[in-house]
Amino acid sequence: MVREEEKVVLSGFLVIADQDREIIKTHLPHHIALTRAEAGCLAFDVVPDPHNASRYLVEETFASRAAFAAHQARVKTSDWGRATAHMQRHYTIKYED
């Protein structure tokens, strides 16, 4: 059963090719600031992987499925979304009460 009030927890990593490092440097700080300001965002971190220079670790927690869906919709049309659309993402999503 889908429960709208469940928290959504996304974790994983983004693969960064050498030629894409400038994209991350240019767009990531604003993306983080915008996301953390979204209604329902409980936590949002995107940081370099200390063990793999070609990855950034991603951890997100949203208060509800609706908040997470709103975030995903915003990101698709954002500068970050457009600039990083070609990058590989490896995420798992969990739902918690």
Secondary structure, 3 states (H helix, E strand, C coil): CCCCCCEEEEEEEEECCHHHHHHHHHHHHHHHHHHHCCCCEEEEEEEECCCCCCEEEEEEEECCHHHHHHHHHHHHCCHHHHHHCCCCEEEEEEEEC
